[in-house]
């Protein structure tokens, strides 16, 4: 407390004592006037002293306030002009009105009267956003800009050193990668030791040269697996090359007529070594689930980046996995009281056929099964199949609506999801959330979105269809299997539709499955009847194809009329037809769908990866067969977005 304030505090005490003394002397005067007179004289002297002290106090107070005001004003001036904090004022139009010397030291002279974009475009954009704090770079310096919109004031703090340290920290973060030879065991099975050793030596040399080139610590952990450890800075550089290691190994082994490819799972970002290792393994599983010959980079926040995927998935040469999965599914069915089966929204022939096949699996193991189907959202091809199912009393009794499914679910129910692995695409997400034990059977390449905590996942991108996978599972059931004519026909129809009558994505096991179904009584004439289309549909498809034009590098794009809407099946058929034209290596068909979204179907002959194009538009599928649905966009906007992604594919490299 200042000294003069202490004096003021004591002064109040003196006045109080003075008043008390005055009262006391007044009373004393009544009895002893001489003593009272002396007392009054003393009080008068004291009063003079108090008055003088009061004047001195006021003078000191005025001097203190004057000094304090001066110091405050001086400190304010020093803060505005000399402290290392930038201060800028702007008007309601975003034009600079005033800036302190700190600001003028890092911007061009003559910025007063200029818009904020003169300093940085991010500043002008930030005024229209909700952000109150942004980081911007001006020249070689990095600043944190704090926006005070009510006062039209911006503070600048120099965080160049902080940004530099952060950048160094990010560069030095550890990255773990697992490199896996996709089909090493299948390719080298039965191969002579000398040839196998030579092949492995060539692959190892290629990978070692790559690791030395980029400064990667590499160790081989098994015959077909390597562990790599490096820094984030190295990963950034490798990503700039689009992971050319994939091409190098493919070319090195291709020259020997032995098609061996790599899959790489990378774990990056902040985290312990155990967490990074788990991320790397999860990324590898994701890359393999998408067909292999690619790289998946996963961060702790869940973001995933992909490179590669230029070759088709290689068909497995062994049925061991199918047999093991078939027995595992049987065990899960036996442990359940009922089996709920569900495909994707707007199901196609493959989804319905596979669902009927899983229903047969439940029946073979003595359990009740139910297929969840929304009859309001099915295409004309599936509608014909459902008309046949309605005539089949036993089968029709096992089809239920999503609302009925919610009532039938119990704690011991098992859910089998077929022909999709994305929770956002299933017919009824509430059923998915309500059942704890979920099995996924799918033939699509795995995407970022996936049904979490599935008890069993059977995903084989090499397969032509989910119906093919389910057919093999039925074959390996212990009990003697006899399929009904309609059951076998539905499964065969699913295979025929997804292979375009055995023209694409067809392996030896596809024909094996079709042969088995035919032996079980599948009616090929009924299949053709189910796949027949109306004349109106044919005309609609022809109109779509009529709008096609070649965009670049043999890519055909067709766009429907804004007033017309088509089913997803019709859009896909138009894309298939375009692909059969001369000099067309890939086709994209854009049209309004009946549900209000804009649908895009994509097809290719295999050299052009349409899957990565559709994934950039929140879709997915296969390397040669993919699709997406866009909400709240026009046909023109959808075409513009599609062309942007195609340009990025070519300009950034096919490995994106």
KATADA-V636230 format. One record per residue. N is the residue number from 1. PHI is phi in radians with two decimals (none if undefined). NEAR is the number of other ideal C-beta (glycine too) atoms within 10 Angstrom. Layout:
# KATADA-V636230
n->N phi->PHI near->NEAR
n->N phi->PHI near->NEAR
This chain:
# KATADA-V636230
n->1 phi->none near->7
n->2 phi->-1.00 near->11
n->3 phi->-1.09 near->9
n->4 phi->-1.21 near->17
n->5 phi->-1.25 near->13
n->6 phi->-1.09 near->10
n->7 phi->-1.07 near->14
n->8 phi->-1.11 near->17
n->9 phi->-1.08 near->10
n->10 phi->-1.18 near->10
n->11 phi->-1.06 near->16
n->12 phi->-1.08 near->9
n->13 phi->-1.14 near->9
n->14 phi->-1.07 near->13
n->15 phi->-1.08 near->13
n->16 phi->-1.09 near->10
n->17 phi->-1.14 near->11
n->18 phi->-1.08 near->15
n->19 phi->-1.15 near->11
n->20 phi->-1.10 near->10
n->21 phi->-1.12 near->15
n->22 phi->-1.08 near->15
n->23 phi->-1.13 near->10
n->24 phi->-1.11 near->12
n->25 phi->-1.17 near->18
n->26 phi->-1.04 near->13
n->27 phi->-1.19 near->10
n->28 phi->-1.13 near->16
n->29 phi->-1.10 near->15
n->30 phi->-1.09 near->8
n->31 phi->-1.88 near->8
n->32 phi->-2.38 near->11
n->33 phi->-1.24 near->10
n->34 phi->-1.18 near->8
n->35 phi->-1.11 near->12
n->36 phi->-1.12 near->17
n->37 phi->-1.12 near->12
n->38 phi->-1.04 near->13
n->39 phi->-1.09 near->18
n->40 phi->-1.16 near->15
n->41 phi->-1.08 near->11
n->42 phi->-1.09 near->12
n->43 phi->-1.13 near->16
n->44 phi->-1.13 near->10
n->45 phi->-1.08 near->9
n->46 phi->-1.12 near->15
n->47 phi->-1.10 near->13
n->48 phi->-1.05 near->10
n->49 phi->-1.11 near->12
n->50 phi->-1.11 near->13
n->51 phi->-1.09 near->10
n->52 phi->-1.12 near->10
n->53 phi->-1.13 near->16
n->54 phi->-1.13 near->13
n->55 phi->-1.09 near->10
n->56 phi->-1.10 near->13
n->57 phi->-1.10 near->15
n->58 phi->-1.09 near->12
n->59 phi->-1.13 near->11
n->60 phi->-1.13 near->16
n->61 phi->-1.10 near->15
n->62 phi->-1.11 near->10
n->63 phi->-1.17 near->11
n->64 phi->-1.13 near->14
n->65 phi->-1.10 near->10
n->66 phi->-1.09 near->10
n->67 phi->-1.14 near->10
n->68 phi->-1.09 near->11
n->69 phi->-1.06 near->10
n->70 phi->-1.11 near->10
n->71 phi->-1.16 near->10
n->72 phi->-1.11 near->10
n->73 phi->-1.10 near->10
n->74 phi->-1.16 near->10
n->75 phi->-1.12 near->11
n->76 phi->-1.12 near->10
n->77 phi->-1.10 near->10
n->78 phi->-1.10 near->10
n->79 phi->-1.12 near->12
n->80 phi->-1.25 near->13
n->81 phi->-1.75 near->11
n->82 phi->-2.08 near->11
n->83 phi->-1.21 near->13
n->84 phi->-1.33 near->9
n->85 phi->-2.27 near->15
n->86 phi->-1.43 near->23
n->87 phi->-2.26 near->18
n->88 phi->-2.40 near->24
n->89 phi->-1.96 near->16
n->90 phi->-2.38 near->20
n->91 phi->-1.65 near->10
n->92 phi->-1.14 near->6
n->93 phi->-1.63 near->7
n->94 phi->1.32 near->15
n->95 phi->-1.77 near->14
n->96 phi->-1.19 near->21
n->97 phi->-1.84 near->11
n->98 phi->-2.77 near->11
n->99 phi->-2.57 near->20
n->100 phi->-1.39 near->18
n->101 phi->-0.99 near->12
n->102 phi->-1.05 near->20
n->103 phi->-1.23 near->22
n->104 phi->-1.17 near->15
n->105 phi->-1.34 near->11
n->106 phi->-2.06 near->15
n->107 phi->-2.08 near->19
n->108 phi->-1.19 near->9
n->109 phi->-1.18 near->6
n->110 phi->1.42 near->9
n->111 phi->-1.42 near->17
n->112 phi->-1.11 near->14
n->113 phi->1.62 near->10
n->114 phi->-1.71 near->14
n->115 phi->-1.21 near->15
n->116 phi->-1.07 near->22
n->117 phi->-1.11 near->12
n->118 phi->-1.12 near->17
n->119 phi->-1.42 near->25
n->120 phi->-2.84 near->17
n->121 phi->-1.09 near->12
n->122 phi->-1.09 near->16
n->123 phi->-1.13 near->24
n->124 phi->-1.10 near->15
n->125 phi->-1.20 near->13
n->126 phi->-1.15 near->20
n->127 phi->-1.09 near->14
n->128 phi->-1.62 near->8
n->129 phi->-1.83 near->10
n->130 phi->-1.65 near->5
n->131 phi->-1.27 near->12
n->132 phi->-1.84 near->11
n->133 phi->-2.62 near->11
n->134 phi->-2.40 near->17
n->135 phi->-1.91 near->13
n->136 phi->-2.32 near->16
n->137 phi->-1.95 near->12
n->138 phi->-2.18 near->18
n->139 phi->1.16 near->8
n->140 phi->-1.66 near->7
n->141 phi->-1.79 near->15
n->142 phi->-2.00 near->19
n->143 phi->-2.19 near->24
n->144 phi->-1.71 near->15
n->145 phi->-1.77 near->23
n->146 phi->-1.85 near->14
n->147 phi->-1.70 near->19
n->148 phi->-1.96 near->11
n->149 phi->-1.16 near->10
n->150 phi->-1.10 near->6
n->151 phi->-1.64 near->8
n->152 phi->0.88 near->15
n->153 phi->-2.30 near->14
n->154 phi->-2.27 near->25
n->155 phi->-1.77 near->17
n->156 phi->-2.09 near->25
n->157 phi->-2.04 near->16
n->158 phi->-1.33 near->17
n->159 phi->-2.08 near->15
n->160 phi->-1.01 near->14
n->161 phi->-1.15 near->10
n->162 phi->-1.07 near->13
n->163 phi->-1.15 near->16
n->164 phi->-1.13 near->11
n->165 phi->-1.12 near->11
n->166 phi->-1.10 near->12
n->167 phi->-1.12 near->12
n->168 phi->-1.10 near->10
n->169 phi->-1.08 near->11
n->170 phi->-1.13 near->14
n->171 phi->-1.16 near->13
n->172 phi->-1.54 near->10
n->173 phi->-1.12 near->15
n->174 phi->-1.37 near->16
n->175 phi->-2.19 near->23
n->176 phi->-2.05 near->23
n->177 phi->-2.29 near->24
n->178 phi->-2.01 near->22
n->179 phi->-1.81 near->26
n->180 phi->-2.24 near->18
n->181 phi->-1.46 near->23
n->182 phi->-0.94 near->23
n->183 phi->-2.16 near->21
n->184 phi->-1.10 near->22
n->185 phi->-1.09 near->12
n->186 phi->-1.15 near->13
n->187 phi->-1.23 near->19
n->188 phi->-1.55 near->20
n->189 phi->-1.11 near->11
n->190 phi->1.41 near->6
n->191 phi->-1.43 near->13
n->192 phi->-1.11 near->9
n->193 phi->-1.01 near->8
n->194 phi->-1.14 near->8
n->195 phi->-1.21 near->12
n->196 phi->-1.10 near->17
n->197 phi->-1.11 near->12
n->198 phi->-1.13 near->13
n->199 phi->-1.11 near->19
n->200 phi->-1.15 near->17
n->201 phi->-1.11 near->10
n->202 phi->-1.17 near->17
n->203 phi->-1.15 near->21
n->204 phi->-1.08 near->13
n->205 phi->-1.10 near->11
n->206 phi->-1.10 near->18
n->207 phi->-1.20 near->22
n->208 phi->-1.12 near->14
n->209 phi->-1.07 near->12
n->210 phi->-1.11 near->20
n->211 phi->-1.17 near->19
n->212 phi->-1.17 near->10
n->213 phi->-1.07 near->13
n->214 phi->-1.82 near->16
n->215 phi->1.26 near->11
n->216 phi->-1.80 near->22
n->217 phi->-1.41 near->11
n->218 phi->-2.22 near->18
n->219 phi->-2.43 near->10
n->220 phi->-1.48 near->14
n->221 phi->-1.84 near->10
n->222 phi->-2.80 near->10
n->223 phi->-1.09 near->11
n->224 phi->-2.20 near->18
n->225 phi->-2.51 near->14
n->226 phi->-2.24 near->22
n->227 phi->-1.97 near->16
n->228 phi->-2.16 near->22
n->229 phi->-2.25 near->17
n->230 phi->-2.75 near->21
n->231 phi->-1.73 near->18
n->232 phi->-1.07 near->16
n->233 phi->-1.06 near->16
n->234 phi->-1.17 near->18
n->235 phi->-1.06 near->19
n->236 phi->-1.03 near->13
n->237 phi->-1.18 near->14
n->238 phi->-1.14 near->25
n->239 phi->-1.13 near->15
n->240 phi->-1.12 near->9
n->241 phi->-1.51 near->15
n->242 phi->1.01 near->17
n->243 phi->0.91 near->22
n->244 phi->-1.11 near->17
n->245 phi->-1.02 near->24
n->246 phi->-1.02 near->22
n->247 phi->-1.19 near->18
n->248 phi->-1.09 near->16
n->249 phi->-1.21 near->22
n->250 phi->-1.09 near->19
n->251 phi->-1.23 near->11
n->252 phi->-1.12 near->17
n->253 phi->-1.40 near->21
n->254 phi->-1.14 near->14
n->255 phi->-1.16 near->9
n->256 phi->-1.65 near->12
n->257 phi->1.08 near->6
n->258 phi->-2.17 near->18
n->259 phi->-1.37 near->14
n->260 phi->-1.82 near->24
n->261 phi->-2.13 near->24
n->262 phi->-1.93 near->28
n->263 phi->-2.22 near->27
n->264 phi->-2.24 near->25
n->265 phi->-1.93 near->24
n->266 phi->-2.12 near->29
n->267 phi->-1.96 near->26
n->268 phi->-2.38 near->25
n->269 phi->1.77 near->18
n->270 phi->-1.29 near->13
n->271 phi->2.64 near->17
n->272 phi->-1.30 near->9
n->273 phi->-1.09 near->11
n->274 phi->-1.13 near->9
n->275 phi->-1.16 near->14
n->276 phi->-1.14 near->24
n->277 phi->-1.10 near->17
n->278 phi->-1.15 near->16
n->279 phi->-1.12 near->25
n->280 phi->-1.08 near->26
n->281 phi->-1.15 near->15
n->282 phi->-1.11 near->16
n->283 phi->-1.13 near->27
n->284 phi->-1.12 near->24
n->285 phi->-1.05 near->19
n->286 phi->-1.15 near->22
n->287 phi->-1.11 near->31
n->288 phi->-1.19 near->20
n->289 phi->-1.16 near->22
n->290 phi->-1.65 near->26
n->291 phi->1.93 near->26
n->292 phi->1.35 near->24
n->293 phi->0.98 near->27
n->294 phi->-2.80 near->27
n->295 phi->-2.04 near->26
n->296 phi->-2.10 near->28
n->297 phi->-1.99 near->26
n->298 phi->-2.02 near->26
n->299 phi->-1.81 near->17
n->300 phi->-1.14 near->14
n->301 phi->-1.36 near->7
n->302 phi->1.68 near->8
n->303 phi->-1.25 near->11
n->304 phi->-2.28 near->16
n->305 phi->-2.10 near->15
n->306 phi->-2.12 near->22
n->307 phi->-2.38 near->25
n->308 phi->1.63 near->29
n->309 phi->1.29 near->28
n->310 phi->-1.52 near->19
n->311 phi->-1.94 near->20
n->312 phi->-1.21 near->19
n->313 phi->-1.07 near->25
n->314 phi->-1.50 near->19
n->315 phi->-1.16 near->18
n->316 phi->-1.22 near->16
n->317 phi->-1.74 near->14
n->318 phi->-2.20 near->10
n->319 phi->-1.74 near->14
n->320 phi->-1.03 near->9
n->321 phi->-1.08 near->12
n->322 phi->-1.07 near->20
n->323 phi->-1.16 near->14
n->324 phi->-1.12 near->12
n->325 phi->-1.13 near->20
n->326 phi->-1.04 near->20
n->327 phi->-1.22 near->13
n->328 phi->-1.15 near->15
n->329 phi->-1.12 near->25
n->330 phi->-1.04 near->19
n->331 phi->-1.10 near->11
n->332 phi->-1.12 near->17
n->333 phi->-1.14 near->23
n->334 phi->-1.14 near->11
n->335 phi->-1.45 near->11
n->336 phi->-1.89 near->21
n->337 phi->-1.56 near->11
n->338 phi->-2.77 near->16
n->339 phi->-2.07 near->25
n->340 phi->-1.74 near->29
n->341 phi->-2.14 near->29
n->342 phi->-2.54 near->28
n->343 phi->-1.83 near->27
n->344 phi->-1.65 near->20
n->345 phi->-1.05 near->17
n->346 phi->0.85 near->21
n->347 phi->-1.07 near->27
n->348 phi->-1.80 near->23
n->349 phi->-1.11 near->28
n->350 phi->-1.14 near->28
n->351 phi->-1.12 near->28
n->352 phi->-1.20 near->27
n->353 phi->-1.07 near->34
n->354 phi->-1.12 near->31
n->355 phi->-1.09 near->31
n->356 phi->-1.13 near->30
n->357 phi->-1.12 near->28
n->358 phi->-1.17 near->27
n->359 phi->-1.02 near->23
n->360 phi->-1.15 near->24
n->361 phi->-1.05 near->22
n->362 phi->-1.10 near->23
n->363 phi->-1.13 near->19
n->364 phi->-1.10 near->17
n->365 phi->-1.82 near->19
n->366 phi->1.26 near->9
n->367 phi->-2.09 near->16
n->368 phi->-1.30 near->15
n->369 phi->-2.21 near->22
n->370 phi->-2.37 near->22
n->371 phi->-1.74 near->25
n->372 phi->-1.50 near->25
n->373 phi->-2.54 near->25
n->374 phi->-1.70 near->14
n->375 phi->-1.14 near->10
n->376 phi->-1.37 near->6
n->377 phi->-2.24 near->13
n->378 phi->-2.30 near->20
n->379 phi->-1.41 near->18
n->380 phi->-1.11 near->14
n->381 phi->-1.19 near->21
n->382 phi->-1.21 near->24
n->383 phi->-1.04 near->11
n->384 phi->-1.14 near->18
n->385 phi->-1.12 near->26
n->386 phi->-1.16 near->15
n->387 phi->-1.12 near->10
n->388 phi->-1.22 near->16
n->389 phi->-1.13 near->22
n->390 phi->-1.09 near->11
n->391 phi->-1.37 near->9
n->392 phi->-1.76 near->13
n->393 phi->-0.98 near->8
n->394 phi->-1.13 near->11
n->395 phi->-1.20 near->19
n->396 phi->-1.08 near->12
n->397 phi->-1.16 near->9
n->398 phi->-1.79 near->18
n->399 phi->-1.73 near->20
n->400 phi->-2.29 near->17
n->401 phi->-1.44 near->15
n->402 phi->-1.01 near->16
n->403 phi->-1.16 near->11
n->404 phi->-1.15 near->12
n->405 phi->-1.10 near->24
n->406 phi->-1.08 near->15
n->407 phi->-1.37 near->8
n->408 phi->-1.45 near->14
n->409 phi->-1.15 near->17
n->410 phi->-2.20 near->11
n->411 phi->-1.15 near->9
n->412 phi->-1.80 near->12
n->413 phi->-1.33 near->20
n->414 phi->-2.04 near->25
n->415 phi->-1.92 near->25
n->416 phi->-1.99 near->29
n->417 phi->-1.73 near->30
n->418 phi->-2.07 near->32
n->419 phi->1.15 near->29
n->420 phi->-2.83 near->24
n->421 phi->-2.27 near->25
n->422 phi->-1.78 near->18
n->423 phi->-1.06 near->15
n->424 phi->-1.29 near->10
n->425 phi->-1.81 near->17
n->426 phi->-1.20 near->23
n->427 phi->-1.10 near->23
n->428 phi->-2.36 near->19
n->429 phi->-1.02 near->13
n->430 phi->-1.11 near->13
n->431 phi->-1.14 near->21
n->432 phi->-1.07 near->17
n->433 phi->-1.31 near->9
n->434 phi->-1.50 near->16
n->435 phi->-1.80 near->20
n->436 phi->-1.38 near->12
n->437 phi->-1.73 near->17
n->438 phi->-2.24 near->23
n->439 phi->-1.95 near->23
n->440 phi->-1.98 near->21
n->441 phi->-2.16 near->27
n->442 phi->-2.68 near->25
n->443 phi->-2.05 near->25
n->444 phi->-1.46 near->24
n->445 phi->-1.20 near->26
n->446 phi->-1.21 near->22
n->447 phi->-1.87 near->21
n->448 phi->-1.13 near->15
n->449 phi->-1.37 near->13
n->450 phi->-2.64 near->16
n->451 phi->-1.23 near->18
n->452 phi->-1.27 near->8
n->453 phi->0.97 near->7
n->454 phi->-1.24 near->16
n->455 phi->-1.34 near->13
n->456 phi->-2.69 near->16
n->457 phi->-2.18 near->18
n->458 phi->-2.12 near->25
n->459 phi->-2.09 near->22
n->460 phi->-2.29 near->23
n->461 phi->-1.12 near->23
n->462 phi->-1.21 near->17
n->463 phi->-1.22 near->28
n->464 phi->-1.24 near->28
n->465 phi->-2.84 near->28
n->466 phi->-1.22 near->31
n->467 phi->-1.06 near->35
n->468 phi->-1.11 near->33
n->469 phi->-1.08 near->24
n->470 phi->-1.18 near->31
n->471 phi->-1.04 near->30
n->472 phi->-1.12 near->23
n->473 phi->-1.11 near->24
n->474 phi->-1.14 near->22
n->475 phi->-1.06 near->17
n->476 phi->-1.67 near->16
n->477 phi->-1.29 near->17
n->478 phi->-1.06 near->10
n->479 phi->-1.31 near->10
n->480 phi->-1.12 near->6
n->481 phi->-1.78 near->15
n->482 phi->-2.37 near->11
n->483 phi->-1.44 near->21
n->484 phi->-1.25 near->16
n->485 phi->-0.97 near->13
n->486 phi->-1.21 near->20
n->487 phi->-1.09 near->25
n->488 phi->-1.13 near->25
n->489 phi->-1.19 near->27
n->490 phi->-1.10 near->30
n->491 phi->-1.13 near->32
n->492 phi->-1.13 near->27
n->493 phi->-1.09 near->32
n->494 phi->-1.08 near->32
n->495 phi->-1.18 near->29
n->496 phi->-1.11 near->25
n->497 phi->-1.15 near->23
n->498 phi->-1.30 near->25
n->499 phi->-1.75 near->21
n->500 phi->0.94 near->17
n->501 phi->1.05 near->12
n->502 phi->1.14 near->13
n->503 phi->-1.71 near->10
n->504 phi->-2.29 near->19
n->505 phi->0.83 near->24
n->506 phi->-2.01 near->19
n->507 phi->-2.00 near->19
n->508 phi->-1.09 near->9
n->509 phi->-1.28 near->21
n->510 phi->-1.12 near->22
n->511 phi->-1.21 near->15
n->512 phi->-1.08 near->15
n->513 phi->-1.13 near->25
n->514 phi->-1.11 near->23
n->515 phi->-1.12 near->11
n->516 phi->-1.08 near->19
n->517 phi->-1.11 near->28
n->518 phi->-1.14 near->14
n->519 phi->-1.20 near->10
n->520 phi->-1.54 near->20
n->521 phi->1.83 near->15
n->522 phi->-1.00 near->25
n->523 phi->-1.71 near->16
n->524 phi->-1.20 near->14
n->525 phi->-1.18 near->8
n->526 phi->-1.13 near->18
n->527 phi->-1.03 near->20
n->528 phi->-1.11 near->12
n->529 phi->-1.13 near->14
n->530 phi->-1.14 near->21
n->531 phi->-1.60 near->15
n->532 phi->-1.14 near->10
n->533 phi->-2.11 near->15
n->534 phi->-1.32 near->9
n->535 phi->-1.10 near->7
n->536 phi->-1.10 near->9
n->537 phi->-1.12 near->17
n->538 phi->-1.09 near->12
n->539 phi->-1.15 near->10
n->540 phi->-1.06 near->22
n->541 phi->-1.13 near->23
n->542 phi->-1.12 near->11
n->543 phi->-1.16 near->16
n->544 phi->-1.10 near->25
n->545 phi->-1.11 near->18
n->546 phi->-1.08 near->9
n->547 phi->-1.48 near->15
n->548 phi->-1.19 near->20
n->549 phi->-2.51 near->9
n->550 phi->-1.50 near->12
n->551 phi->-1.49 near->16
n->552 phi->-2.88 near->10
n->553 phi->0.91 near->12
n->554 phi->1.33 near->17
n->555 phi->-1.70 near->24
n->556 phi->-1.71 near->21
n->557 phi->-2.18 near->22
n->558 phi->-2.07 near->24
n->559 phi->-2.32 near->20
n->560 phi->-1.25 near->23
n->561 phi->-1.37 near->13
n->562 phi->-1.01 near->11
n->563 phi->-1.55 near->6
n->564 phi->-1.78 near->12
n->565 phi->-2.30 near->18
n->566 phi->-2.29 near->24
n->567 phi->-1.34 near->20
n->568 phi->-1.09 near->21
n->569 phi->-1.12 near->21
n->570 phi->-1.12 near->25
n->571 phi->-1.09 near->26
n->572 phi->-1.15 near->22
n->573 phi->-1.12 near->23
n->574 phi->-1.12 near->29
n->575 phi->-1.14 near->29
n->576 phi->-1.10 near->18
n->577 phi->-1.14 near->19
n->578 phi->-1.06 near->22
n->579 phi->-1.17 near->20
n->580 phi->-1.46 near->11
n->581 phi->-1.40 near->13
n->582 phi->-1.08 near->5
n->583 phi->1.15 near->7
n->584 phi->-1.77 near->18
n->585 phi->-1.76 near->15
n->586 phi->-2.70 near->25
n->587 phi->-2.37 near->27
n->588 phi->-2.30 near->31
n->589 phi->-2.13 near->30
n->590 phi->-2.01 near->25
n->591 phi->-2.76 near->27
n->592 phi->-1.19 near->20
n->593 phi->-1.72 near->19
n->594 phi->-1.21 near->13
n->595 phi->-1.55 near->14
n->596 phi->1.68 near->10
n->597 phi->-1.47 near->17
n->598 phi->-1.80 near->24
n->599 phi->-1.73 near->26
n->600 phi->-2.23 near->29
n->601 phi->-1.91 near->29
n->602 phi->-2.24 near->31
n->603 phi->-2.40 near->29
n->604 phi->-2.62 near->25
n->605 phi->-1.53 near->13
n->606 phi->2.07 near->16
n->607 phi->-1.39 near->14
n->608 phi->-1.99 near->24
n->609 phi->-1.51 near->26
n->610 phi->-1.33 near->28
n->611 phi->-1.09 near->27
n->612 phi->-1.18 near->24
n->613 phi->-1.15 near->25
n->614 phi->-1.20 near->24
n->615 phi->-1.14 near->22
n->616 phi->-1.18 near->17
n->617 phi->-1.90 near->20
n->618 phi->1.13 near->13
n->619 phi->-2.00 near->20
n->620 phi->3.09 near->23
n->621 phi->2.45 near->20
n->622 phi->-1.98 near->26
n->623 phi->-1.00 near->25
n->624 phi->-1.94 near->20
n->625 phi->-2.66 near->22
n->626 phi->-2.63 near->26
n->627 phi->-2.83 near->22
n->628 phi->-2.73 near->22
n->629 phi->-2.25 near->19
n->630 phi->-1.95 near->20
n->631 phi->-1.77 near->9
n->632 phi->0.99 near->8
n->633 phi->-2.33 near->14
n->634 phi->-1.51 near->12
n->635 phi->-1.11 near->17
n->636 phi->-1.13 near->11
n->637 phi->-1.14 near->12
n->638 phi->-1.12 near->23
n->639 phi->-1.13 near->19
n->640 phi->-1.10 near->11
n->641 phi->-1.08 near->18
n->642 phi->-1.07 near->24
n->643 phi->-1.15 near->15
n->644 phi->-1.05 near->12
n->645 phi->-1.21 near->16
n->646 phi->-1.15 near->22
n->647 phi->-1.08 near->12
n->648 phi->-1.09 near->14
n->649 phi->-1.09 near->20
n->650 phi->-1.33 near->13
n->651 phi->-1.32 near->8
n->652 phi->-1.62 near->10
n->653 phi->1.78 near->13
n->654 phi->-1.18 near->16
n->655 phi->-1.40 near->21
n->656 phi->-1.13 near->20
